[in-house]
Amino acid sequence: MQKYKSEGHDMVIIAGAEYGSGSSRDSAAKGPKLLGVKSVIAKSFERIHRSNLVGMGIIPLCFKEGEDADSLGLTGRERYTIHLPTSISEINPGQDVTVTTHDGRSFTCILRLDTQVWTLLNIPKTSSSNPYHPVLL
């Protein structure tokens, strides 16, 4: 991961079920943030860890029911483009988001922001549990 960060590449984690289980402290989400992770695409998330990822500005996405990295043929070596709306007012909890790979494949994920974005943007930047302002712009 350090190699990719040093080369200026943003990173996406491709994960299985219950991503973040056993790591509900907010500090567990700081590691991926510091390593340059911009999004996690998983089958499911541990609830508190997902919330902490959002607080660090990492976008949580879930594969659609019945899909995962294996069924989509993802190896983790792909380059991904996550097609989020360009306006904050168009980002809604649970909405579908298209993800494309560098080789032209695409799949749909569910945006796991469970709070309206405007609420997230009002989190104080100086909060001890949230030293990073969400980068969902």
Order of alpha helices (4+ residues) and beta strands (2+ residues): alpha-beta-alpha-beta-alpha-beta-alpha-beta-beta-beta-alpha
